[in-house]
């Protein structure tokens, strides 16, 4: 005779209604996780108070936040809290340690060869033109190095100047002087005048100037203020010796994981809008620096006369041709950038 056993508690728990309840709860958990807003990390080796971050990156960030609300959370890591070295910022974004980062192409040797055009003396004479041309080149897919990242914005400093501890009044006076250079392009420019180019970072430049081991340096006006270099020079030549490009980048996987409204807000406040906003910020900072220098009346601000200007331009054009020849796709990039630059200037809205 078979014995009837009462239904066990275990078997009751596996009844169809209970399974349906469990599946519904599981679905709700998955749906909640998938609907949770993304959390991004943005950061830089620079402190939040610097011009690039406080006047350019943070206004972009606040504009995006104001538009998208709680669709995304963006946490800030400034001053190198996720990576202190300037030359490692690109790696941080590519690896996802930072989702969004501020990158200086000049510090990522070989990754962005076409962006060397920013550094050419007497090519870009305003930050706005440089940034807008750079963005157009990216949109036209003429720039390399962006395989694992998405470009949110490209912008530039006001052109660098020539700052001298040993004053010069003629082109010939540069011969034999030791002058700090930012890299190969400026090495060639200085050597064309017989100067001895010295490639070094701003801190080493300050030490060499203070010890009398250096006669001057090529540097940005904002860089001279940031690194407190003005007390070490007596003369500032207002000549457009190339700009420095900056990139606002987001990790490609992070970009693809964002809701479309968030991506649209980042696009709207990046690109050309960011290039224009950054140019205004750097221009205002540069004008304030020059105003302070004139008021202090210690560093002489010098504009070249016609003869010196013509010689500076002639030697710069030689550098342009050499860069276009030795850079992969250099001639294509140079011709495209020249057309874009001239088109922007011809409409009369932007001054170079």
HUJODA-V550530 format. One line per field, one symbol per residue. phi: phi as a letter, one per 20 degrees, with the letter a starting at -180 (. if undefined). Layout:
# HUJODA-V550530
phi->???
This chain:
# HUJODA-V550530
phi->.fdedfffgffffefggfffffffffffffffffefffddddaafeffefggefdcffgfffffgfeelefbdcedcdmmfdreefedffffffengdfcbdcdgfedgnfcffffffeffmdddbfffgfffgfffffeleddodfdcdeeacbbffgfcdddedfcccgfffgnfecfcerfffgfffffdneefcfaeffffgffffemeberaeaffffffgeleffecdbceeceenddeccdccgfffffeefgffffffffeelgffffffffffffffffffffffffldefeddfffffgffffffffffgfffffeegmffffffffffffffffffneddf
